[in-house]
Amino acid sequence: MKNYLLSVFVIALISCQSESKTTTVPDQYVEYVTNVEIIRDDFGVPHIYGKTDADAVFGLLYAQCEDDFNRVEQNYIWATGRLAEVEGESALYSDLRAKLFMTEDEAKENYKNSPEWLKKLCDAFADGVNYYLETHPEVKPKLLTHFDPWMPMYFSEGSIGGDIERISSSKIKAFYESGMELPKLQQLELKKEEEMAEPQGSNGIAISGKLTASGNALLLINPHTSFFFRGEVHVVSEEGLNAYGAVTWGQFFVYQGFNEKTGWMHTSTYTDVMDEFKETILEVDDQLVYQYGEELRPVTVGELILKYKEGDSIKEKKVPSYRTHHGPITHMVDGQWTASAMMWEPVKALEQSYIRTKQTGYKGFREMMDIRTNSSNNTVYADAEGNIAYFHGNFVPKRDTIYDYTLPVDGSNPKTDWQGLHTVDENILILNPENGWFQNCNSTPFTAALAYSPKKEAYPNYMSKDQENFRGVHAINLLTDRSGYTIDSLIKLAHDPYLPAFEKLIPGLVEAYDKADKTKELGAPIEVLRSWDLKTSETSVAMTLAHYYGTMYSKMVEVPKDFSDMERLNYFGTDTPFEERLRVFKAVLEKLEEDFGTWNMPWGEVNRYQRLDGAIHQAFNDSLPSIPIGFASGRWGALAAYGVSYTNDTKKIYGTRGNSFVAVVEFGAKVKAKSMLAGGQCGDPKSPHFDDQIARYAAMQFKDVAFYKDDVLKRAKETYRPGERK
């Protein structure tokens, strides 16, 4: 029964901070509002307390909307396949991609078939957002004026886009518009764009108590995401929920974080969890069928209606959909229709994402991993029992190793089918290694704990690429033969300024200069690089030269084979003609002279942070205020990554992704943690918490996390129930 006693509350009129207004609480929200309290601390972090988990979820979504409804709405516009209704026809094939994997009717059916406890959380999710919209009539959504409890089925796993974004919308467009493959030239262009893009991923480090000053395990939570993609929250209920960390806007579980006893960090995995099946399609008696062994199976054919904005009106486009038992047809390969297979179990994925946050030790956490729907991630783990563990992947289909699943396989051959899932014990797993630490920086698991790492030959080749990167190399060098760790020393390690990507690249350039006829205009900048210690800082001119040199080389020169990013940069420093190296460096100097009038530019004058508004895609302007940042791109091996993920129409470089939410956690009798959030908690420029953490971010000055209620109350700046914020 709902409690109808409470009916009048004060509501906020402006996100993050506002004047008040009295209103009647609709009956469906009364019990939530009665049972939820939100405490904002001195950095605006919301600490949400609810009687039940559903109450806490209601308060969590309400608080998220206060901080950044724009991003909450955007995530669901994208996930439910309605982006073209806002952005126009250019987004149609992003929408089609979403609808190929799940229609609205299928999402509703998934919700209907969910366990009752999960339904309650989905109901609370929708009610939390809808109550926010009812109490904030001045907020004008771009599209979604009402949220439904089936919506989380589209957005169940927590990653940025998850697996589905790895399926090319350009290839979908080529197939569904013209029945063609994407032209080879366009495929090469897309590959080049991927090579040049800022690396995506994260760093996770766990250290056992035998290497720490306190004797307690430490965990580094260091996702590299687009800035402002996740807020920092603390959500508590009387049913055992007490999770702190980063929540992807619009989701009702803490994605990267910790509770009093356990901590979890996700890094993007290179485990092969998605495959492409080339289908043999025939038409028999006016019906599309596909060959599967000796059978001819019917292709599931449907029709999807896509809506898109054109001017001030909404138009519709009808598109057929095709599916085999492997998955939806998404593109053509070698003239054959090709189906894309990936993990798509939204109910189980939501269950796993939420259950994860309530575990109190390794046994329960390990059992939670048996759900096996955390498909796009590795998991770095530590707990108060002293355990540290690394799970490389979670959803890993079994396959016949005679086939190369890095390429599309023959879908007509039943032997290429997935043969169930590997168990967690069959997957790559590290538990309490003898060296006392491990790391994963989207790098190979076979060096994660040095000599105590898993052995490549013990696993099928599809379980991981044996591919190292400069962040992994950097982390290993820093962690080897060290002890006495504290929260502060792990923060310092995670911001170490050394950049191993330049160990061969820069000496290779200096060598080319020394062996060539000396060119006067190159002499001074070469000497700056010759004396450089390969460390980034705001004042380093060498950092500016090295960044532009590495970036320019990748743009100007094609490598002779399919190198990894690490292999390509080392190749540029060791195996390229001397005259080519000097030609690229001359182009760098010309670029700097053109943009700034001099090559002699300190890195902090070039590499900047700027946040002017709450837009999803930030607009940057060299003439408006910004601050210097000494960090560097993860491409160069920077653990504290700071880079650009889209082209800015500026001369200076403005960060858009990298270190976003970062935390270091110590597990003992009581949990302790420090955290940092790029910019601030709130997306409203009028809020004091829009940019209040950026100076600390640049200076690596983490804030203490208020986890226990007494500490939260000491730092409380606002205490209110949903709808009564003053």
C-alpha positions in Angstrom: 0.0 0.0 0.0 1.2 3.5 -0.8 1.4 6.1 1.9 -0.9 9.0 1.0 -0.3 11.1 4.1 2.3 13.2 2.5 0.9 15.4 -0.3 2.6 18.8 -0.3 6.3 19.5 -1.1 8.5 22.3 -2.2 9.9 21.7 -5.7 13.0 23.0 -7.5 12.5 25.1 -10.6 16.1 25.1 -12.0 18.4 22.1 -12.1 21.1 22.0 -9.4 20.0 25.1 -7.4 16.7 27.1 -7.5 13.9 28.9 -5.8 11.0 26.9 -4.4 7.3 26.5 -5.1 4.6 24.6 -3.3 2.7 21.8 -5.2 0.7 18.7 -4.6 2.5 15.4 -5.0 0.7 13.0 -7.3 -0.4 9.9 -5.5 1.9 7.5 -7.4 5.0 9.4 -6.1 4.0 10.0 -2.5 5.5 6.9 -1.0 8.8 7.4 -2.8 9.0 11.0 -1.8 8.3 10.1 1.9 11.0 7.5 1.9 13.8 9.3 0.0 16.3 11.9 1.3 19.0 13.5 -0.8 22.0 15.2 0.8 24.3 17.2 -1.4 27.9 17.6 -0.1 30.3 20.5 -0.6 31.1 19.3 -4.2 27.4 18.8 -5.1 27.7 15.0 -5.0 24.2 13.6 -4.2 24.0 11.1 -1.4 20.6 9.4 -1.9 19.1 7.5 1.0 15.9 5.4 0.5 14.0 2.9 2.6 13.9 0.3 -0.2 16.1 -0.2 -3.3 13.3 1.1 -5.4 13.1 4.2 -3.3 16.8 4.7 -3.7 16.6 4.2 -7.5 13.7 6.8 -7.6 15.9 9.3 -5.8 19.0 8.5 -7.8 17.2 9.2 -11.1 15.6 12.3 -9.7 19.0 13.6 -8.6 20.6 12.7 -12.0 18.0 14.7 -13.7 18.6 17.7 -11.4 22.3 17.5 -12.4 22.0 16.9 -16.1 18.6 15.9 -17.6 20.0 16.8 -21.0 22.4 13.8 -20.8 19.9 11.5 -19.2 17.5 12.2 -22.1 20.2 12.0 -24.8 21.2 8.5 -23.7 17.7 7.2 -24.1 17.0 9.0 -27.3 20.1 7.3 -28.7 19.5 3.9 -27.1 15.9 3.5 -28.1 16.6 4.4 -31.8 15.0 7.9 -31.9 18.0 10.1 -32.5 16.9 11.1 -36.0 13.8 12.7 -34.6 16.1 15.2 -33.0 19.2 15.3 -35.2 17.6 14.6 -38.6 18.1 12.1 -41.4 21.8 11.8 -40.8 21.1 9.7 -37.6 18.6 7.3 -39.3 21.1 4.4 -39.5 22.1 4.8 -35.9 18.4 4.4 -35.1 18.0 1.4 -37.5 20.9 -0.3 -35.8 19.2 0.0 -32.4 15.9 -1.3 -33.8 17.5 -4.2 -35.6 18.5 -5.6 -32.2 15.4 -4.7 -30.3 12.0 -3.1 -31.1 9.9 -1.3 -28.6 7.5 -4.2 -28.4 10.5 -6.5 -27.6 11.7 -4.1 -24.9 8.2 -4.2 -23.3 8.2 -8.0 -23.4 11.6 -8.1 -21.7 10.3 -5.8 -19.0 7.1 -8.0 -18.6 9.3 -11.1 -18.2 11.7 -9.6 -15.7 11.7 -10.8 -12.1 9.5 -8.7 -9.8 12.4 -7.1 -8.0 13.8 -5.8 -11.2 10.4 -4.6 -12.4 10.2 -2.5 -9.3 13.5 -0.9 -10.0 12.5 -0.2 -13.6 9.3 1.3 -12.4 11.2 3.5 -9.9 13.6 4.6 -12.7 10.7 5.8 -14.8 8.9 7.4 -11.9 12.1 9.2 -10.8 12.5 10.9 -14.2 8.8 11.6 -14.7 8.5 13.2 -11.2 11.4 15.4 -12.1 9.7 16.5 -15.3 6.4 17.1 -13.4 8.1 19.2 -10.8 10.2 21.1 -13.4 7.8 22.4 -16.0 10.4 24.9 -17.2 12.6 22.0 -18.5 11.8 21.4 -22.1 12.9 17.9 -23.3 14.2 17.6 -26.8 12.0 14.6 -27.4 11.2 12.4 -24.4 8.4 14.0 -22.3 7.6 10.7 -20.5 9.8 7.8 -19.5 8.7 4.2 -19.4 9.9 1.3 -17.3 10.9 -0.8 -20.3 13.5 1.8 -21.5 16.4 0.4 -19.4 16.2 -2.8 -21.4 17.9 -0.9 -24.2 20.7 0.4 -22.0 21.4 -2.4 -19.6 25.2 -2.8 -19.4 26.7 0.5 -18.5 29.4 1.0 -21.1 29.5 3.9 -23.4 27.4 2.6 -26.2 28.4 -1.0 -25.3 28.9 -3.6 -28.0 26.3 -2.2 -30.4 28.4 0.8 -31.3 31.0 -1.5 -32.7 28.6 -2.3 -35.5 29.1 0.2 -38.3 26.1 2.4 -39.1 27.8 3.2 -42.4 27.7 -0.4 -43.4 24.1 -0.7 -42.3 23.3 2.3 -44.5 25.1 0.9 -47.5 23.1 -2.4 -47.2 19.6 -1.1 -46.4 19.8 1.8 -48.8 21.3 0.1 -51.8 22.0 -3.5 -51.0 25.7 -2.9 -51.4 28.9 -3.3 -49.5 30.5 -0.2 -48.1 33.0 0.8 -50.9 36.6 -0.2 -50.1 37.9 3.4 -50.2 35.3 4.4 -47.6 36.2 1.4 -45.5 39.9 2.5 -45.6 38.9 6.0 -44.7 36.9 4.7 -41.7 39.9 2.6 -40.6 42.1 5.7 -40.8 39.7 7.7 -38.7 39.8 4.9 -36.1 43.5 4.9 -36.1 43.7 8.7 -35.6 40.9 8.8 -32.9 41.9 9.3 -29.3 42.2 5.8 -27.7 39.2 4.7 -25.7 39.4 2.6 -22.7 40.4 2.7 -19.0 43.0 1.8 -16.4 42.4 -0.5 -13.5 45.0 -1.4 -10.9 44.6 -3.6 -7.8 47.2 -3.9 -5.0 47.1 -6.5 -2.2 47.6 -5.6 1.4 51.1 -7.1 1.5 52.3 -4.2 -0.6 50.4 -1.4 1.1 51.3 0.7 4.2 48.0 -0.2 5.9 47.9 -3.8 5.0 44.6 -3.2 3.2 43.9 -3.8 -0.5 43.8 -0.8 -2.8 41.9 -0.3 -6.0 42.4 2.3 -8.8 39.2 3.2 -10.6 40.3 5.1 -13.7 37.9 5.0 -16.6 38.8 7.0 -19.7 35.5 8.3 -21.1 34.1 11.3 -22.8 34.0 14.1 -20.3 30.8 14.6 -18.4 29.5 11.2 -19.5 29.0 10.0 -15.9 28.1 11.7 -12.7 29.4 10.9 -9.2 26.8 9.5 -6.8 26.3 7.7 -3.6 23.1 5.6 -3.3 21.9 3.8 -0.1 18.9 1.8 1.0 17.8 -0.2 4.0 17.9 -3.3 1.8 21.6 -3.5 1.7 22.5 -1.1 -1.1 25.4 1.3 -0.3 27.3 2.0 -3.5 29.5 5.0 -4.4 31.0 5.8 -7.7 30.2 6.8 -11.3 26.8 6.3 -12.8 26.2 6.5 -16.6 23.5 9.2 -17.0 20.1 7.6 -16.9 21.1 4.2 -15.4 20.0 3.1 -12.0 23.2 1.3 -10.9 26.7 2.4 -10.0 28.8 1.3 -12.9 32.3 2.0 -11.7 32.6 2.1 -7.9 32.6 0.5 -4.5 30.6 -0.3 -1.5 31.9 -0.8 2.0 33.3 -4.3 1.3 34.0 -4.6 -2.5 35.1 -2.4 -5.4 34.8 -2.9 -9.2 36.4 -1.2 -12.1 35.7 -2.0 -15.8 38.1 -1.7 -18.7 37.2 -2.3 -22.3 38.1 -5.8 -23.4 39.8 -7.2 -26.5 38.0 -10.5 -25.9 36.2 -11.5 -29.1 32.5 -11.3 -28.1 31.0 -10.3 -31.4 31.1 -12.3 -34.7 29.9 -11.9 -38.3 28.2 -14.7 -40.2 28.1 -14.6 -44.0 24.7 -16.1 -44.9 23.8 -17.9 -48.1 20.4 -16.4 -49.1 18.0 -18.0 -51.5 14.5 -17.2 -52.7 12.1 -20.2 -52.7 8.4 -19.8 -53.5 8.7 -16.0 -53.0 10.2 -16.6 -49.5 13.7 -15.6 -48.4 15.5 -18.6 -46.9 19.1 -19.2 -45.8 21.2 -22.3 -46.0 22.2 -23.9 -42.7 23.9 -27.3 -43.2 21.4 -29.4 -45.2 18.5 -27.2 -44.1 16.9 -24.2 -45.7 15.6 -22.0 -42.9 13.3 -19.0 -43.4 14.8 -15.5 -43.0 12.8 -13.6 -40.4 11.5 -10.6 -42.4 10.0 -7.5 -40.8 9.3 -3.9 -41.3 10.6 -1.0 -39.2 9.3 2.5 -39.2 12.0 5.1 -38.7 11.1 8.7 -37.9 13.3 11.7 -38.7 13.2 15.4 -38.4 13.1 17.5 -41.6 12.7 21.2 -40.9 9.9 21.6 -38.5 8.2 18.4 -39.4 8.6 14.7 -38.6 8.7 12.3 -41.5 8.7 8.5 -41.7 10.8 6.0 -43.6 9.9 2.3 -43.8 12.8 -0.1 -43.8 12.7 -3.9 -44.0 14.6 -5.9 -41.4 16.1 -9.3 -41.9 17.3 -11.8 -39.3 18.7 -15.3 -39.1 19.4 -17.3 -35.9 22.8 -15.6 -35.8 21.4 -12.2 -35.5 20.1 -9.3 -37.6 21.5 -8.8 -41.1 23.7 -5.6 -40.8 25.8 -5.4 -43.9 27.3 -7.2 -46.9 30.7 -9.0 -47.1 32.0 -10.4 -50.3 28.6 -10.0 -51.9 26.9 -12.0 -49.1 24.3 -10.8 -46.5 26.1 -10.8 -43.2 24.5 -11.2 -39.7 26.1 -9.7 -36.6 26.0 -11.8 -33.4 26.5 -10.3 -30.0 25.3 -10.7 -26.4 21.7 -9.4 -26.2 20.1 -10.5 -23.0 19.0 -7.2 -21.5 17.1 -8.6 -18.5 20.1 -10.7 -17.4 22.5 -7.8 -18.1 20.4 -5.4 -15.9 20.3 -8.0 -13.2 24.1 -8.5 -13.2 24.7 -4.7 -13.3 22.6 -4.1 -10.2 23.5 -7.3 -8.2 27.2 -6.4 -8.7 26.8 -3.3 -6.5 25.5 -5.2 -3.5 28.2 -7.9 -3.1 30.0 -8.0 0.2 32.9 -10.4 -0.6 34.7 -12.4 -3.3 32.3 -15.4 -3.0 29.2 -13.4 -3.9 31.0 -11.3 -6.5 32.3 -14.5 -8.2 28.8 -15.9 -8.2 27.5 -12.7 -9.7 30.0 -13.1 -12.6 28.4 -16.4 -13.5 25.5 -14.5 -15.0 28.0 -13.7 -17.8 26.4 -10.7 -19.5 29.1 -8.1 -18.8 30.2 -8.6 -22.4 32.2 -5.5 -23.4 34.3 -5.3 -20.2 37.1 -6.7 -18.2 36.6 -6.3 -14.4 39.3 -5.3 -11.9 38.3 -6.1 -8.3 39.4 -5.7 -4.7 37.7 -6.2 -1.4 37.9 -5.9 2.4 38.8 -9.6 2.8 42.1 -8.7 1.1 41.3 -10.3 -2.2 42.3 -8.8 -5.6 41.0 -10.3 -8.8 41.0 -9.7 -12.5 38.3 -11.1 -14.9 39.3 -10.8 -18.5 35.9 -10.7 -20.2 32.8 -12.3 -18.9 30.6 -13.2 -21.9 32.8 -15.4 -24.1 31.1 -17.7 -26.7 32.7 -21.1 -27.3 33.9 -21.6 -30.9 35.7 -24.1 -33.0 39.3 -22.8 -33.2 39.9 -24.1 -36.7 38.0 -21.0 -37.9 39.3 -17.4 -37.8 36.6 -15.4 -36.1 38.5 -12.1 -36.5 37.0 -12.3 -40.0 33.4 -13.1 -41.1 32.8 -16.9 -41.1 30.5 -19.1 -43.2 27.1 -19.0 -41.6 25.9 -21.9 -43.6 28.3 -24.2 -41.8 26.8 -25.3 -38.5 30.4 -25.9 -37.2 31.0 -22.1 -37.1 28.1 -21.6 -34.7 28.6 -20.5 -31.1 28.5 -23.6 -28.9 27.3 -22.0 -25.6 29.4 -19.9 -23.3 32.6 -20.4 -21.5 32.3 -20.6 -17.8 34.0 -17.9 -15.7 36.6 -20.5 -14.6 37.4 -21.2 -18.3 37.8 -17.5 -19.0 41.1 -15.7 -18.2 41.1 -15.0 -14.5 43.7 -13.8 -12.0 43.1 -14.2 -8.2 45.6 -12.9 -5.6 48.8 -13.2 -7.6 52.0 -13.8 -5.7 53.5 -10.5 -6.8 50.7 -8.6 -5.1 49.4 -6.5 -7.9 48.0 -6.5 -11.4 47.0 -3.9 -13.9 44.8 -3.7 -17.0 45.0 -0.7 -19.3 43.1 -2.3 -22.2 46.3 -4.2 -22.7 47.1 -7.9 -23.0 46.2 -10.0 -19.9 49.3 -12.0 -20.5 51.5 -9.4 -18.8 48.9 -8.1 -16.3 50.8 -9.6 -13.3 54.2 -10.2 -14.9 55.4 -13.7 -14.1 52.1 -14.5 -12.4 50.0 -13.6 -15.5 47.9 -16.1 -17.3 49.7 -18.0 -20.1 48.5 -17.4 -23.6 48.8 -21.0 -24.7 46.3 -22.1 -22.0 43.4 -20.4 -23.8 41.7 -20.3 -27.1 43.1 -17.5 -29.3 39.8 -15.7 -29.4 39.8 -15.0 -25.7 42.2 -12.1 -26.0 44.4 -10.3 -28.5 48.0 -10.5 -27.3 48.3 -6.8 -27.9 50.3 -4.5 -25.6 49.9 -0.8 -25.5 52.0 2.0 -24.0 49.8 2.5 -21.0 50.2 -1.1 -20.1 54.0 -0.9 -20.5 54.0 2.3 -18.4 51.9 0.7 -15.6 54.0 -2.4 -15.4 57.2 -0.4 -15.1 55.7 1.7 -12.3 54.3 -1.2 -10.3 57.3 -3.5 -10.5 59.3 -3.9 -7.2 57.4 -1.2 -5.3 55.6 -1.4 -1.9 54.3 0.8 0.9 51.4 2.0 -1.2 48.9 4.5 0.2 45.9 6.1 -1.4 48.0 9.2 -2.1 51.0 7.3 -3.6 48.7 5.4 -5.9 47.1 8.6 -7.1 50.6 9.9 -7.8 51.5 6.7 -9.7 48.3 7.0 -11.7 49.4 10.5 -12.8 53.1 9.7 -13.6 54.2 12.1 -16.4 56.5 9.7 -18.3 55.5 8.9 -21.8 57.0 5.6 -23.1 55.6 6.1 -26.7 58.4 8.6 -27.3 61.2 6.2 -26.3 61.9 5.3 -29.9 60.0 7.9 -31.8 62.0 10.9 -30.5 65.5 9.4 -30.6 64.7 8.2 -34.1 64.1 11.9 -35.1 67.2 13.1 -33.4 69.2 10.4 -35.1 67.9 11.4 -38.5 68.9 15.0 -37.8 72.4 14.1 -36.7 73.0 12.0 -39.8 71.6 14.5 -42.3 72.9 17.7 -43.6 72.2 20.1 -40.8 69.2 22.3 -41.5 69.4 25.6 -39.5 65.7 25.9 -38.8 65.6 22.4 -37.2 68.5 22.9 -34.9 66.9 24.6 -31.9 63.7 22.5 -31.7 65.8 19.3 -32.2 68.0 20.3 -29.2 64.9 20.8 -27.1 63.8 17.3 -27.9 67.4 15.9 -27.4 67.4 17.1 -23.8 63.8 16.1 -23.0 63.2 13.6 -20.2 60.0 12.3 -22.0 57.8 13.7 -19.3 54.7 15.8 -19.9 54.1 19.1 -18.0 52.4 22.4 -18.6 55.7 24.1 -19.2 57.3 21.6 -21.6 57.9 22.8 -25.1 59.3 19.3 -26.0 55.9 17.9 -25.1 54.2 20.1 -27.7 56.8 19.2 -30.4 56.5 15.5 -29.6 52.7 15.5 -29.6 52.5 17.2 -33.0 55.2 15.0 -34.4 53.6 11.8 -33.4 50.2 13.0 -34.6 51.5 14.4 -37.9 53.5 11.2 -38.7 50.3 9.1 -38.3 48.4 11.4 -40.7 51.1 11.8 -43.3 52.6 8.3 -43.6 51.0 4.9 -44.2 52.6 1.9 -42.6 53.3 -1.1 -44.7 51.2 -3.6 -42.7 48.4 -3.8 -40.2 50.3 -2.5 -37.1 48.8 -1.8 -33.7 49.1 1.8 -32.5 52.1 0.8 -30.4 53.8 -1.0 -33.3 53.1 1.9 -35.7 54.7 4.5 -33.4 57.8 2.4 -32.8 58.1 1.8 -36.5 58.1 5.5 -37.2 61.1 5.8 -34.8 63.1 2.9 -36.0 62.4 1.7 -39.5 61.5 4.7 -41.6 63.8 6.7 -43.9 65.6 9.6 -42.2 64.5 12.1 -44.8 60.8 11.1 -44.1 61.3 11.8 -40.4 62.7 15.2 -41.1 60.0 16.0 -43.6 57.3 15.3 -41.1 59.1 17.3 -38.4 59.4 20.3 -40.8 55.6 20.0 -41.3 55.2 20.1 -37.6 57.2 23.3 -37.2 55.3 24.9 -40.1 52.0 24.0 -38.5 53.0 25.5 -35.1 54.4 28.7 -36.8 51.2 29.0 -38.8 48.9 28.5 -35.8 50.9 30.3 -33.0 53.6 32.3 -34.7 56.3 30.2 -33.1 57.2 26.6 -32.5 58.4 27.4 -29.0 55.0 26.8 -27.3 54.8 25.3 -23.8 52.3 22.4 -23.7 49.9 24.1 -21.3 49.5 27.0 -23.7 48.4 24.6 -26.4 46.6 21.8 -24.3 43.6 23.3 -22.6 40.4 22.6 -20.7 37.3 24.6 -21.6 33.7 24.1 -20.6 31.4 26.9 -21.8 28.0 25.3 -21.6 26.2 22.0 -20.9 26.0 20.9 -24.5 26.6 17.2 -25.3 29.3 18.2 -27.9 31.3 21.1 -26.5 31.9 24.1 -28.7 35.4 25.5 -28.2 36.7 29.0 -28.7 40.3 30.2 -28.5 39.2 33.7 -27.6 37.3 32.6 -24.5 38.7 31.5 -21.1 40.3 28.1 -20.7 42.9 26.7 -18.3 46.2 24.8 -19.0 46.4 21.1 -18.6 49.7 19.2 -18.3 48.3 15.7 -19.0 48.7 14.0 -22.4 47.0 11.6 -24.7 46.7 8.0 -23.7 48.2 7.2 -27.1 51.6 8.3 -25.7 51.3 6.0 -22.7 49.8 8.6 -20.3 48.0 6.8 -17.5 46.2 10.1 -16.7 44.9 10.3 -20.3 43.7 13.6 -21.7 42.8 13.8 -25.3 40.5 15.0 -28.1 37.9 12.7 -29.6 36.5 14.9 -32.3 37.8 17.7 -34.5 37.8 21.2 -33.0 37.7 24.2 -35.2 40.4 25.8 -33.1 44.1 26.2 -33.1 44.6 25.1 -29.5 43.8 21.6 -28.3 40.8 21.2 -26.0 40.3 17.9 -24.1 37.1 16.0 -24.6 37.9 12.6 -23.1 40.2 10.7 -20.8 40.4 10.9 -17.0 36.8 11.7 -16.1 35.6 10.1 -12.8 38.7 8.7 -11.0 38.8 7.1 -7.5 41.3 5.3 -5.3 39.8 3.1 -2.7 41.3 1.4 0.4 39.4 -1.5 1.9 39.8 -2.2 5.6 37.6 -2.2 8.7 36.2 1.0 7.2 36.4 1.9 3.5 38.4 5.0 2.6 38.5 6.7 -0.8 39.5 9.8 -2.7 37.9 10.8 -6.0 38.0 13.4 -8.8 35.5 14.4 -11.5 36.4 16.3 -14.6 34.8 19.7 -14.4 32.1 19.3 -11.9 28.9 17.4 -10.9 26.3 19.6 -12.6 25.7 20.3 -16.3 24.1 23.7 -15.6 26.6 26.6 -16.1 24.8 28.6 -13.4 25.5 25.9 -10.8 28.5 26.4 -8.5 29.3 22.7 -9.3 29.6 23.2 -13.0 33.4 23.6 -13.0 34.4 23.6 -9.3 36.7 20.5 -9.5 38.7 21.5 -12.6 41.5 23.4 -10.8 41.9 20.3 -8.5 41.7 18.1 -11.5 44.6 19.9 -13.2 46.6 19.9 -9.9 45.9 16.2 -9.1 44.3 17.3 -5.8 41.7 14.6 -5.1 38.8 15.2 -2.7 38.0 12.9 0.2 34.9 10.8 -0.4 32.2 11.1 2.3 30.9 7.5 2.5 29.6 7.1 6.0 26.5 9.0 7.1 28.3 10.9 9.9 30.9 12.2 7.3 28.1 13.0 4.8 26.3 15.1 7.4 29.4 17.0 8.3 29.9 18.1 4.7 26.2 18.5 3.9 25.3 21.7 2.1 21.7 20.8 1.1 19.3 18.2 2.5 15.9 17.7 0.9 13.3 15.2 -0.4 12.6 15.0 -4.1 10.5 18.0 -5.1 11.4 20.2 -2.1 14.8 21.5 -3.0 15.2 25.2 -2.1 
